[in-house]
Amino acid sequence: MKKIVLGLLIILLGLQSCNSQKKNETKNPTNKTISDLSIYNLPSQWTTQDNKNIEMKDLKGKVLVMVMIYTSCKSACPRLVADMRNIEERIPANLKDKVQLVLVSIDPTVDTPKRLKEFSIENKMDGNQWLFLRSTEENTREFAAVLAVNYKKISPMDFSHSNIISVFNAEGELAFQQEGLGVSYDETVNKITEEAEKLN
């Protein structure tokens, strides 16, 4: 965890250093200055499953639960998707509107907005709390580095990749990471709940 946080710090400091004054002036909905460790400083553009263009800063104000997958994956990704659904089910009903569950594609060539929309419907993840994102290969690589997710194309349709679910607080700062498949997500749900309760 310390290594992940250190990597996140180095990447985000590097990204913001050339324009730190402007970025430090960015405010979140509670009028707190966004820290240099916030993913809301990332300038990359993303496209949603509804074909809308957004930046990470457009997600501020909610607790973010994020995972990187690709829709043609037949091994680890279905388990990660199931974990995300199970986590969503365990979030207290009164806090659900304070949480955004985000699935980021590592295969933007195949995972078009149309394909992401189909995948969200197939997996019963088409409610407002679910967000699917894709971007350029460069932006995807950069964001994977922020999440400490490693991935590599091993065949025309397959990738090997890290299995990490990340929780970000409402200011876009990394609060917790769950790594591995088949692990308990009690700590993840507890952290999401803790961060969401701060927004009440």
Z-matrix of the N, CA and C atoms (Angstrom, degrees):
N
C 1 1.465
C 2 1.540 1 110.50
N 3 1.356 2 116.07 1 -42.33
C 4 1.464 3 119.67 2 179.50
C 5 1.520 4 110.60 3 -61.35
N 6 1.331 5 115.76 4 -39.53
C 7 1.459 6 120.53 5 -179.38
C 8 1.532 7 110.35 6 -65.41
N 9 1.329 8 116.01 7 -40.16
C 10 1.461 9 121.24 8 179.66
C 11 1.518 10 110.33 9 -64.32
N 12 1.330 11 116.03 10 -46.88
C 13 1.468 12 120.54 11 -179.23
C 14 1.518 13 110.56 12 -63.11
N 15 1.341 14 116.78 13 -40.16
C 16 1.463 15 120.60 14 178.94
C 17 1.521 16 110.55 15 -63.71
N 18 1.343 17 116.15 16 -42.38
C 19 1.465 18 120.11 17 178.28
C 20 1.508 19 111.21 18 -62.19
N 21 1.328 20 116.32 19 -42.27
C 22 1.466 21 122.04 20 177.88
C 23 1.525 22 110.64 21 -60.35
N 24 1.323 23 115.94 22 -43.99
C 25 1.470 24 121.60 23 179.93
C 26 1.520 25 110.77 24 -60.34
N 27 1.335 26 117.05 25 -47.65
C 28 1.463 27 121.66 26 -177.41
C 29 1.526 28 110.77 27 -62.74
N 30 1.339 29 116.27 28 -45.03
C 31 1.468 30 120.36 29 -177.94
C 32 1.518 31 111.17 30 -64.50
N 33 1.326 32 116.71 31 -48.78
C 34 1.463 33 119.84 32 -176.38
C 35 1.522 34 112.25 33 -69.07
N 36 1.342 35 117.71 34 -35.29
C 37 1.458 36 119.52 35 176.31
C 38 1.525 37 110.57 36 -64.65
N 39 1.323 38 115.61 37 -38.72
C 40 1.459 39 119.72 38 178.07
C 41 1.511 40 111.96 39 -65.51
N 42 1.343 41 116.31 40 -40.35
C 43 1.460 42 120.65 41 -178.65
C 44 1.519 43 112.12 42 -67.95
N 45 1.325 44 116.70 43 -35.21
C 46 1.459 45 118.52 44 -173.45
C 47 1.525 46 114.69 45 -94.91
N 48 1.335 47 117.52 46 -11.97
C 49 1.457 48 119.29 47 -170.86
C 50 1.529 49 113.50 48 -60.50
N 51 1.339 50 117.87 49 -37.20
C 52 1.460 51 119.36 50 -175.60
C 53 1.525 52 112.41 51 -77.68
N 54 1.300 53 116.77 52 -11.07
C 55 1.467 54 118.52 53 -179.15
C 56 1.522 55 109.78 54 -140.11
N 57 1.317 56 115.65 55 38.10
C 58 1.461 57 119.99 56 -170.82
C 59 1.517 58 113.30 57 -65.62
N 60 1.324 59 117.05 58 -36.38
C 61 1.461 60 118.45 59 -176.62
C 62 1.517 61 111.05 60 -62.75
N 63 1.327 62 116.39 61 -45.95
C 64 1.455 63 120.53 62 -179.60
C 65 1.517 64 110.85 63 -64.12
N 66 1.336 65 116.10 64 -44.39
C 67 1.454 66 119.84 65 -176.84
C 68 1.515 67 111.95 66 -69.31
N 69 1.296 68 117.28 67 -33.92
C 70 1.457 69 119.28 68 179.41
C 71 1.520 70 112.52 69 -68.53
N 72 1.343 71 115.40 70 -16.46
C 73 1.451 72 118.87 71 178.01
C 74 1.520 73 112.36 72 -84.88
N 75 1.367 74 116.53 73 -10.88
C 76 1.455 75 120.38 74 -179.76
C 77 1.519 76 109.57 75 -64.19
N 78 1.299 77 115.58 76 135.97
C 79 1.466 78 120.10 77 -178.21
C 80 1.521 79 110.50 78 -115.28
N 81 1.319 80 116.03 79 151.66
C 82 1.456 81 119.78 80 171.70
C 83 1.518 82 108.60 81 -99.36
N 84 1.355 83 118.11 82 177.22
C 85 1.460 84 119.45 83 -174.17
C 86 1.520 85 114.63 84 -60.65
N 87 1.321 86 117.94 85 -20.74
C 88 1.467 87 119.46 86 179.92
C 89 1.533 88 111.19 87 -95.65
N 90 1.333 89 115.93 88 12.29
C 91 1.463 90 123.01 89 176.68
C 92 1.525 91 114.37 90 64.25
N 93 1.332 92 116.30 91 24.52
C 94 1.456 93 119.92 92 172.40
C 95 1.523 94 107.88 93 -92.47
N 96 1.310 95 116.31 94 146.03
C 97 1.457 96 119.56 95 176.92
C 98 1.526 97 108.99 96 -69.43
N 99 1.325 98 116.09 97 134.58
C 100 1.459 99 120.56 98 178.40
C 101 1.526 100 108.49 99 -74.12
N 102 1.317 101 116.76 100 131.33
C 103 1.464 102 120.84 101 -176.55
C 104 1.527 103 110.94 102 -74.48
N 105 1.327 104 114.58 103 165.44
C 106 1.456 105 120.22 104 178.43
C 107 1.527 106 112.33 105 -66.00
N 108 1.330 107 117.83 106 -15.91
C 109 1.461 108 121.68 107 -179.67
C 110 1.530 109 112.83 108 -90.02
N 111 1.307 110 117.46 109 -0.38
C 112 1.460 111 121.03 110 -176.09
C 113 1.527 112 111.96 111 -78.29
N 114 1.335 113 115.87 112 137.29
C 115 1.468 114 119.48 113 175.83
C 116 1.523 115 111.17 114 -69.34
N 117 1.328 116 117.52 115 -11.20
C 118 1.462 117 120.01 116 178.24
C 119 1.525 118 111.61 117 -71.55
N 120 1.327 119 117.68 118 -8.50
C 121 1.464 120 121.79 119 173.73
C 122 1.526 121 112.25 120 -80.61
N 123 1.320 122 117.60 121 -15.42
C 124 1.461 123 120.54 122 -177.11
C 125 1.529 124 109.47 123 -68.07
N 126 1.338 125 117.89 124 130.44
C 127 1.465 126 120.67 125 -176.06
C 128 1.530 127 114.10 126 -86.75
N 129 1.321 128 118.38 127 -2.32
C 130 1.464 129 121.09 128 -172.71
C 131 1.528 130 112.83 129 -64.73
N 132 1.331 131 114.34 130 148.73
C 133 1.466 132 122.61 131 177.32
C 134 1.529 133 109.06 132 -99.49
N 135 1.330 134 115.42 133 141.23
C 136 1.462 135 121.87 134 -179.26
C 137 1.516 136 110.21 135 -130.48
N 138 1.329 137 116.10 136 154.41
C 139 1.459 138 121.20 137 177.17
C 140 1.521 139 108.21 138 -117.59
N 141 1.326 140 116.65 139 135.13
C 142 1.464 141 122.25 140 -177.99
C 143 1.527 142 111.24 141 -88.87
N 144 1.336 143 115.16 142 174.24
C 145 1.465 144 120.77 143 176.45
C 146 1.529 145 111.70 144 -64.94
N 147 1.325 146 117.08 145 -16.33
C 148 1.469 147 121.54 146 176.38
C 149 1.523 148 112.03 147 -97.99
N 150 1.340 149 115.37 148 14.17
C 151 1.466 150 123.22 149 177.36
C 152 1.531 151 112.68 150 62.90
N 153 1.331 152 116.57 151 33.18
C 154 1.464 153 121.21 152 174.93
C 155 1.518 154 108.95 153 -101.94
N 156 1.315 155 116.71 154 140.57
C 157 1.458 156 121.86 155 178.93
C 158 1.523 157 110.06 156 -91.31
N 159 1.320 158 116.78 157 128.80
C 160 1.458 159 121.34 158 -179.89
C 161 1.533 160 110.11 159 -137.90
N 162 1.327 161 115.67 160 166.81
C 163 1.458 162 123.16 161 168.59
C 164 1.523 163 106.72 162 -115.50
N 165 1.321 164 116.45 163 163.80
C 166 1.468 165 119.73 164 -179.34
C 167 1.533 166 111.46 165 -57.75
N 168 1.331 167 116.53 166 -35.76
C 169 1.466 168 119.60 167 -177.17
C 170 1.526 169 112.14 168 -63.66
N 171 1.334 170 117.31 169 -17.72
C 172 1.466 171 120.17 170 177.36
C 173 1.523 172 112.05 171 -70.91
N 174 1.328 173 116.90 172 -11.97
C 175 1.468 174 121.35 173 -178.82
C 176 1.523 175 112.40 174 -96.48
N 177 1.330 176 117.17 175 -0.82
C 178 1.462 177 119.20 176 -173.88
C 179 1.524 178 111.33 177 -64.69
N 180 1.331 179 113.36 178 151.58
C 181 1.459 180 119.87 179 179.83
C 182 1.514 181 113.56 180 101.62
N 183 1.340 182 116.94 181 -9.01
C 184 1.466 183 120.49 182 177.06
C 185 1.527 184 109.42 183 -123.58
N 186 1.320 185 115.78 184 158.27
C 187 1.457 186 121.07 185 170.68
C 188 1.526 187 106.28 186 -76.63
N 189 1.325 188 116.94 187 130.13
C 190 1.461 189 121.51 188 -178.52
C 191 1.519 190 110.42 189 -106.23
N 192 1.317 191 116.24 190 131.90
C 193 1.464 192 122.56 191 173.27
C 194 1.521 193 105.42 192 -115.04
N 195 1.342 194 116.94 193 115.18
C 196 1.460 195 120.36 194 -169.30
C 197 1.527 196 111.98 195 -124.29
N 198 1.333 197 114.17 196 143.67
C 199 1.460 198 120.72 197 174.84
C 200 1.525 199 107.77 198 -144.92
N 201 1.332 200 116.69 199 148.52
C 202 1.461 201 121.63 200 176.95
C 203 1.521 202 108.91 201 -106.13
N 204 1.333 203 115.21 202 127.39
C 205 1.470 204 122.05 203 -177.59
C 206 1.531 205 108.56 204 -141.09
N 207 1.344 206 116.23 205 -178.54
C 208 1.466 207 120.68 206 164.29
C 209 1.522 208 107.07 207 -143.25
N 210 1.319 209 116.64 208 144.24
C 211 1.462 210 120.32 209 -165.91
C 212 1.521 211 114.24 210 -71.75
N 213 1.344 212 118.51 211 -22.78
C 214 1.464 213 119.88 212 179.77
C 215 1.525 214 112.63 213 -87.16
N 216 1.312 215 117.10 214 1.05
C 217 1.469 216 122.36 215 -179.68
C 218 1.526 217 110.37 216 -65.35
N 219 1.327 218 116.22 217 135.53
C 220 1.468 219 121.29 218 -179.20
C 221 1.516 220 113.17 219 -112.86
N 222 1.335 221 117.56 220 -3.21
C 223 1.464 222 118.79 221 -174.96
C 224 1.523 223 111.90 222 -112.40
N 225 1.332 224 117.89 223 -85.74
C 226 1.467 225 120.75 224 -173.46
C 227 1.526 226 113.40 225 -74.15
N 228 1.342 227 117.38 226 -38.25
C 229 1.472 228 120.02 227 -172.92
C 230 1.526 229 114.02 228 -59.66
N 231 1.337 230 119.80 229 -42.29
C 232 1.466 231 117.75 230 177.63
C 233 1.530 232 112.39 231 -57.73
N 234 1.333 233 117.08 232 -33.66
C 235 1.465 234 120.12 233 177.69
C 236 1.528 235 110.63 234 -70.83
N 237 1.335 236 116.77 235 -41.09
C 238 1.460 237 120.18 236 177.54
C 239 1.528 238 110.92 237 -63.21
N 240 1.330 239 116.46 238 -40.48
C 241 1.465 240 121.28 239 177.58
C 242 1.528 241 109.99 240 -62.21
N 243 1.323 242 115.77 241 -44.22
C 244 1.471 243 119.93 242 178.22
C 245 1.528 244 110.85 243 -62.94
N 246 1.339 245 116.96 244 -39.85
C 247 1.467 246 120.82 245 177.30
C 248 1.529 247 110.54 246 -61.68
N 249 1.318 248 116.72 247 -42.42
C 250 1.466 249 120.33 248 179.33
C 251 1.531 250 110.52 249 -62.96
N 252 1.327 251 116.86 250 -41.79
C 253 1.470 252 119.89 251 178.30
C 254 1.522 253 110.98 252 -64.20
N 255 1.333 254 116.21 253 -42.42
C 256 1.471 255 120.40 254 179.81
C 257 1.526 256 111.37 255 -65.77
N 258 1.327 257 116.36 256 -39.00
C 259 1.468 258 120.63 257 176.90
C 260 1.523 259 109.27 258 -62.39
N 261 1.332 260 116.82 259 -45.71
C 262 1.473 261 121.30 260 -179.31
C 263 1.529 262 110.96 261 -59.62
N 264 1.325 263 116.41 262 -39.84
C 265 1.471 264 120.69 263 -179.22
C 266 1.522 265 111.81 264 -65.36
N 267 1.324 266 116.87 265 -28.38
C 268 1.466 267 120.36 266 -176.07
C 269 1.529 268 113.88 267 -91.57
N 270 1.323 269 116.86 268 -5.31
C 271 1.467 270 119.37 269 175.35
C 272 1.528 271 108.01 270 -71.33
N 273 1.333 272 118.26 271 128.78
C 274 1.471 273 120.35 272 -179.70
C 275 1.534 274 111.36 273 -52.65
N 276 1.335 275 115.97 274 139.60
C 277 1.470 276 121.95 275 -174.85
C 278 1.519 277 112.41 276 -55.34
N 279 1.337 278 117.18 277 -36.79
C 280 1.467 279 119.94 278 -177.28
C 281 1.525 280 113.31 279 -74.94
N 282 1.350 281 116.84 280 -6.47
C 283 1.468 282 120.64 281 -179.34
C 284 1.524 283 112.89 282 -112.72
N 285 1.318 284 117.86 283 -7.11
C 286 1.465 285 121.01 284 -173.86
C 287 1.522 286 113.30 285 -57.95
N 288 1.348 287 117.20 286 -34.70
C 289 1.464 288 119.31 287 -178.19
C 290 1.527 289 112.82 288 -75.52
N 291 1.328 290 116.73 289 -4.57
C 292 1.462 291 121.45 290 178.13
C 293 1.535 292 111.67 291 -99.98
N 294 1.331 293 116.02 292 3.60
C 295 1.466 294 121.60 293 -175.22
C 296 1.527 295 110.15 294 -123.69
N 297 1.339 296 116.19 295 135.43
C 298 1.465 297 121.92 296 174.77
C 299 1.519 298 107.77 297 -118.01
N 300 1.327 299 116.88 298 125.93
C 301 1.457 300 122.14 299 178.78
C 302 1.521 301 108.24 300 -100.07
N 303 1.331 302 115.95 301 120.01
C 304 1.464 303 121.77 302 -168.77
C 305 1.525 304 110.27 303 -121.08
N 306 1.333 305 116.17 304 126.16
C 307 1.461 306 122.22 305 176.05
C 308 1.522 307 107.95 306 -113.78
N 309 1.324 308 116.06 307 120.02
C 310 1.463 309 122.58 308 -174.63
C 311 1.525 310 109.11 309 -107.24
N 312 1.325 311 116.72 310 125.76
C 313 1.461 312 120.59 311 -178.03
C 314 1.527 313 111.72 312 -77.74
N 315 1.328 314 115.58 313 137.41
C 316 1.461 315 121.03 314 172.66
C 317 1.534 316 110.93 315 -96.65
N 318 1.349 317 115.83 316 2.21
C 319 1.468 318 120.94 317 -178.96
C 320 1.536 319 109.85 318 -128.56
N 321 1.349 320 116.71 319 69.04
C 322 1.467 321 119.42 320 -174.37
C 323 1.521 322 114.55 321 -63.11
N 324 1.328 323 117.78 322 -21.29
C 325 1.470 324 120.18 323 179.17
C 326 1.528 325 110.57 324 -65.79
N 327 1.316 326 116.67 325 -47.23
C 328 1.470 327 121.81 326 -179.86
C 329 1.526 328 110.99 327 -82.13
N 330 1.323 329 115.68 328 -40.62
C 331 1.466 330 120.26 329 -173.83
C 332 1.530 331 111.73 330 -85.19
N 333 1.314 332 114.40 331 73.65
C 334 1.458 333 121.69 332 174.20
C 335 1.526 334 108.84 333 -71.05
N 336 1.330 335 118.77 334 165.26
C 337 1.460 336 119.58 335 175.26
C 338 1.533 337 112.00 336 -54.28
N 339 1.326 338 117.25 337 -39.56
C 340 1.472 339 121.14 338 178.54
C 341 1.526 340 111.35 339 -60.89
N 342 1.339 341 115.81 340 -44.85
C 343 1.464 342 119.51 341 -179.76
C 344 1.529 343 110.61 342 -67.01
N 345 1.328 344 117.53 343 -40.16
C 346 1.463 345 120.75 344 178.56
C 347 1.531 346 110.96 345 -63.27
N 348 1.330 347 116.55 346 -38.10
C 349 1.462 348 120.45 347 177.92
C 350 1.525 349 109.97 348 -64.09
N 351 1.321 350 116.62 349 -45.95
C 352 1.467 351 120.87 350 178.41
C 353 1.526 352 110.77 351 -59.69
N 354 1.326 353 115.97 352 -43.43
C 355 1.465 354 121.26 353 -179.34
C 356 1.530 355 110.74 354 -63.58
N 357 1.325 356 116.73 355 -40.86
C 358 1.466 357 119.71 356 -180.00
C 359 1.526 358 111.02 357 -63.05
N 360 1.328 359 117.10 358 -38.31
C 361 1.464 360 121.10 359 179.29
C 362 1.530 361 110.36 360 -71.26
N 363 1.348 362 115.86 361 -44.34
C 364 1.469 363 120.57 362 179.50
C 365 1.526 364 111.63 363 -57.59
N 366 1.322 365 116.78 364 -35.05
C 367 1.460 366 121.94 365 -175.13
C 368 1.534 367 113.25 366 -100.90
N 369 1.342 368 115.64 367 13.47
C 370 1.472 369 120.90 368 178.34
C 371 1.536 370 111.49 369 54.61
N 372 1.330 371 114.58 370 44.08
C 373 1.463 372 121.83 371 -179.73
C 374 1.531 373 108.90 372 -126.09
N 375 1.328 374 115.94 373 43.35
C 376 1.462 375 120.27 374 -174.91
C 377 1.523 376 113.19 375 -108.68
N 378 1.341 377 117.60 376 13.41
C 379 1.455 378 120.81 377 174.64
C 380 1.521 379 110.78 378 -78.13
N 381 1.331 380 116.07 379 172.17
C 382 1.467 381 121.22 380 -177.51
C 383 1.524 382 113.87 381 -63.37
N 384 1.344 383 116.95 382 -22.98
C 385 1.463 384 119.69 383 -177.71
C 386 1.531 385 112.16 384 -76.13
N 387 1.349 386 116.93 385 -11.13
C 388 1.462 387 121.38 386 -177.51
C 389 1.522 388 110.80 387 -102.82
N 390 1.335 389 115.32 388 135.71
C 391 1.456 390 121.08 389 178.81
C 392 1.524 391 108.63 390 -136.54
N 393 1.327 392 115.68 391 128.71
C 394 1.460 393 121.78 392 176.22
C 395 1.523 394 107.78 393 -111.70
N 396 1.339 395 116.24 394 135.91
C 397 1.461 396 120.72 395 -176.14
C 398 1.519 397 111.74 396 -129.64
N 399 1.327 398 114.66 397 146.79
C 400 1.465 399 121.58 398 170.87
C 401 1.518 400 107.51 399 -140.34
N 402 1.338 401 115.91 400 157.04
C 403 1.467 402 120.37 401 177.50
C 404 1.519 403 108.11 402 -151.90
N 405 1.313 404 116.33 403 -161.60
C 406 1.463 405 120.54 404 176.17
C 407 1.527 406 109.29 405 -73.45
N 408 1.310 407 115.44 406 165.00
C 409 1.464 408 119.95 407 176.89
C 410 1.530 409 110.63 408 -60.23
N 411 1.329 410 116.12 409 -41.08
C 412 1.468 411 120.59 410 -179.57
C 413 1.535 412 111.36 411 -62.33
N 414 1.330 413 116.34 412 -48.36
C 415 1.469 414 120.17 413 179.82
C 416 1.524 415 111.62 414 -64.10
N 417 1.323 416 115.68 415 -36.83
C 418 1.467 417 120.57 416 179.82
C 419 1.519 418 110.24 417 -65.23
N 420 1.334 419 116.16 418 -44.39
C 421 1.473 420 120.73 419 178.06
C 422 1.529 421 111.13 420 -61.36
N 423 1.314 422 115.89 421 -42.95
C 424 1.461 423 120.93 422 -179.74
C 425 1.524 424 110.63 423 -62.32
N 426 1.324 425 115.78 424 -44.80
C 427 1.461 426 119.35 425 -178.05
C 428 1.530 427 110.85 426 -69.51
N 429 1.330 428 117.22 427 -36.96
C 430 1.464 429 120.64 428 176.35
C 431 1.527 430 110.44 429 -59.60
N 432 1.334 431 116.50 430 -38.96
C 433 1.468 432 120.42 431 178.41
C 434 1.523 433 110.63 432 -63.81
N 435 1.330 434 116.77 433 -38.98
C 436 1.468 435 120.82 434 177.99
C 437 1.525 436 110.63 435 -61.90
N 438 1.333 437 116.71 436 -39.00
C 439 1.467 438 121.43 437 -179.32
C 440 1.530 439 112.73 438 -85.13
N 441 1.335 440 117.06 439 -1.71
C 442 1.466 441 122.67 440 -175.57
C 443 1.527 442 111.58 441 61.52
N 444 1.347 443 115.23 442 33.02
C 445 1.463 444 121.35 443 176.68
C 446 1.524 445 108.66 444 -97.51
N 447 1.322 446 116.27 445 124.51
C 448 1.452 447 121.74 446 175.18
C 449 1.519 448 108.85 447 -100.81
N 450 1.328 449 116.56 448 137.21
C 451 1.462 450 118.81 449 174.49
C 452 1.513 451 110.27 450 -147.31
N 453 1.324 452 115.19 451 152.55
C 454 1.460 453 120.91 452 -175.64
C 455 1.519 454 108.51 453 -150.16
N 456 1.329 455 115.73 454 135.47
C 457 1.459 456 120.04 455 177.36
C 458 1.519 457 108.62 456 -75.84
N 459 1.334 458 116.26 457 124.90
C 460 1.467 459 119.65 458 -177.51
C 461 1.533 460 112.34 459 -112.20
N 462 1.334 461 116.34 460 -9.60
C 463 1.464 462 122.25 461 174.08
C 464 1.523 463 106.28 462 -161.65
N 465 1.336 464 118.22 463 171.70
C 466 1.475 465 118.61 464 -178.24
C 467 1.528 466 114.37 465 -54.45
N 468 1.325 467 117.87 466 -26.55
C 469 1.467 468 120.24 467 -176.22
C 470 1.526 469 113.84 468 -120.14
N 471 1.325 470 117.69 469 -1.50
C 472 1.461 471 119.45 470 -173.14
C 473 1.527 472 112.81 471 -125.07
N 474 1.341 473 114.10 472 146.71
C 475 1.458 474 122.77 473 176.05
C 476 1.520 475 108.77 474 -127.47
N 477 1.329 476 115.62 475 146.68
C 478 1.459 477 119.09 476 163.08
C 479 1.522 478 105.41 477 -96.32
N 480 1.341 479 116.78 478 142.53
C 481 1.465 480 118.26 479 -174.98
C 482 1.521 481 111.40 480 -157.69
N 483 1.322 482 115.33 481 157.97
C 484 1.465 483 121.97 482 175.68
C 485 1.522 484 109.29 483 -69.93
N 486 1.330 485 115.16 484 151.37
C 487 1.467 486 121.27 485 179.28
C 488 1.530 487 108.17 486 -112.96
N 489 1.334 488 115.70 487 85.72
C 490 1.461 489 121.37 488 -174.82
C 491 1.527 490 109.75 489 -129.01
N 492 1.328 491 115.74 490 130.09
C 493 1.465 492 121.82 491 171.67
C 494 1.526 493 106.59 492 -107.85
N 495 1.329 494 116.22 493 125.60
C 496 1.464 495 121.79 494 -175.24
C 497 1.521 496 110.84 495 -112.45
N 498 1.333 497 115.55 496 141.61
C 499 1.464 498 122.10 497 176.27
C 500 1.522 499 108.04 498 -114.32
N 501 1.342 500 116.01 499 126.83
C 502 1.458 501 122.15 500 176.75
C 503 1.520 502 109.16 501 -115.01
N 504 1.323 503 116.37 502 140.10
C 505 1.464 504 119.53 503 177.38
C 506 1.525 505 110.17 504 -74.53
N 507 1.330 506 116.94 505 179.11
C 508 1.469 507 121.34 506 -174.99
C 509 1.520 508 112.72 507 -65.29
N 510 1.335 509 116.88 508 -17.76
C 511 1.473 510 120.71 509 177.16
C 512 1.528 511 111.79 510 -90.27
N 513 1.331 512 116.95 511 1.95
C 514 1.457 513 120.52 512 178.22
C 515 1.516 514 114.40 513 82.03
N 516 1.337 515 116.87 514 19.16
C 517 1.465 516 121.03 515 179.26
C 518 1.525 517 109.69 516 -99.31
N 519 1.326 518 115.98 517 140.06
C 520 1.454 519 120.67 518 179.85
C 521 1.525 520 110.31 519 -62.34
N 522 1.338 521 116.23 520 124.50
C 523 1.463 522 121.30 521 -178.12
C 524 1.522 523 112.39 522 -109.41
N 525 1.346 524 116.85 523 -29.54
C 526 1.470 525 119.33 524 -176.01
C 527 1.523 526 109.05 525 -166.00
N 528 1.338 527 115.78 526 150.48
C 529 1.461 528 120.78 527 172.47
C 530 1.521 529 110.68 528 -135.62
N 531 1.320 530 114.41 529 137.84
C 532 1.466 531 122.53 530 175.06
C 533 1.521 532 106.72 531 -111.20
N 534 1.324 533 116.50 532 125.12
C 535 1.460 534 119.71 533 -177.24
C 536 1.516 535 110.67 534 -120.28
N 537 1.334 536 115.66 535 138.41
C 538 1.451 537 121.01 536 175.88
C 539 1.519 538 112.68 537 107.62
N 540 1.322 539 114.75 538 167.12
C 541 1.456 540 121.90 539 177.52
C 542 1.521 541 109.45 540 -106.67
N 543 1.314 542 116.60 541 145.20
C 544 1.460 543 120.17 542 177.57
C 545 1.512 544 113.55 543 73.15
N 546 1.330 545 117.18 544 18.90
C 547 1.462 546 120.43 545 178.63
C 548 1.531 547 109.15 546 -95.08
N 549 1.309 548 116.11 547 158.79
C 550 1.464 549 120.29 548 176.99
C 551 1.527 550 109.90 549 -67.51
N 552 1.331 551 116.32 550 136.74
C 553 1.459 552 118.78 551 176.56
C 554 1.520 553 111.68 552 -107.05
N 555 1.325 554 116.84 553 23.22
C 556 1.465 555 121.14 554 176.22
C 557 1.524 556 111.20 555 -58.45
N 558 1.335 557 116.19 556 -47.85
C 559 1.474 558 120.14 557 -178.89
C 560 1.523 559 111.29 558 -63.03
N 561 1.330 560 115.70 559 -37.66
C 562 1.463 561 120.46 560 179.61
C 563 1.523 562 110.27 561 -63.10
N 564 1.329 563 116.15 562 -48.83
C 565 1.472 564 120.55 563 179.88
C 566 1.522 565 110.46 564 -62.86
N 567 1.324 566 116.67 565 -40.56
C 568 1.471 567 120.29 566 179.27
C 569 1.529 568 111.09 567 -61.97
N 570 1.329 569 116.43 568 -40.96
C 571 1.469 570 119.83 569 -179.50
C 572 1.525 571 110.88 570 -68.99
N 573 1.326 572 116.66 571 -42.00
C 574 1.471 573 120.09 572 177.39
C 575 1.526 574 109.65 573 -59.10
N 576 1.325 575 115.76 574 -46.52
C 577 1.471 576 121.03 575 -179.35
C 578 1.521 577 110.86 576 -61.42
N 579 1.330 578 115.66 577 -44.66
C 580 1.472 579 120.99 578 -179.88
C 581 1.528 580 111.07 579 -59.72
N 582 1.338 581 116.51 580 -45.89
C 583 1.472 582 120.25 581 -178.89
C 584 1.524 583 111.07 582 -69.94
N 585 1.324 584 117.56 583 -38.45
C 586 1.465 585 120.91 584 -179.09
C 587 1.521 586 111.00 585 -67.75
N 588 1.338 587 116.61 586 -35.49
C 589 1.473 588 119.65 587 -179.63
C 590 1.535 589 111.65 588 -65.37
N 591 1.325 590 117.28 589 -25.26
C 592 1.455 591 120.97 590 177.47
C 593 1.528 592 111.52 591 -67.11
N 594 1.334 593 116.84 592 -18.02
C 595 1.453 594 121.62 593 -177.46
C 596 1.514 595 112.32 594 -91.15
N 597 1.319 596 117.45 595 -4.14
C 598 1.472 597 121.32 596 179.24
C 599 1.526 598 111.24 597 -72.15
